[in-house]
Amino acid sequence: DYTFAENKRGLSDQYNDAQRIWVDPDTGNISYKFDPDTGTGLDKVTNPIYWLQQSGSANIGATYRKLYYSMQFDYARTFG
């Protein structure tokens, strides 16, 4: 059985940072990395979201084959 590893496959949203929240343990005040939209209360999006779809490629250096051997002896047999 051969085992292959892939590189760079999937979806990427590399140009948009995730929303982060900080809570001050002393006061309980909440701070956001991006201020929520005051009209909707949703996260504000300053740039359109550009999703990138990438097809994968095989990582040749990580390909390997698993070999399994099976052997058994029958000691009750008579050879002659």
N, C-alpha and C positions, 0 to 999 in steps of 0.2 A: 504494500500500500504506500503510495506516495503522499506526502503532506506538503502543501504549498501555502505560502504566506503572501498576502497581498499588501500593496502599498497604495496610499492615497486614494481610497475609495469612499464614496458617500457624499453627504451634503455638507456644505460649509457656509457659515454666515460670518465670515471673517472680518467684515467691515463694521459690524455692530457690536458694541459692548453690552454685556448683560446689566440689567438693573441691579443695583446693590443697595442694601439698607443697613444703617448703623443705628444701634440703640444705645444711648448714654445710660450706663448702669446706675448712675447717681440720680439723674433727673427723670429718666424714662423718655426723654425727647428722641424723636425719630428723625433721622436725616437720610435723604436719598441721594444717590449719585446723580440721577436725572430727576428733576422735579416733575411730579405727575401733572398731567393736563388738568387745570382747574375746572374746566367745563365738564369733562367726562370722568375724571378721577383715574383715568387709565394712564399707563406710561406714555410719555411724550416721545414721538418718533421724529427725529430731526432729519434723517435721511431715509429714502426708500430702502427697503430691505432687498438686498441682492443675494439670492441663494445661488450657490454654485454647485452644480452636479459634476462629479468627477468619476470617470471610469477607473477601475483599478488596474494595476500591472503586477505581474508576478515578481516576487523578490527572489531572484535566482540563488542568492547566497543562503537563503533560509529553507530551500527545498531539501527534503530528505526522504529516505525510504525506510520503512519499518520492516524488518525481516524477522519472521518467527519460524523456528525450526521445531519439529516434534520428532522424538525418537523413543522407541520402546524396545525392551528385550523380553523374550519369552524363554525363561530358564527351564521350563518343563519340556521343551522340545528335545528330541533325540536326533542328533545328526549322525549319519552313518553311511 
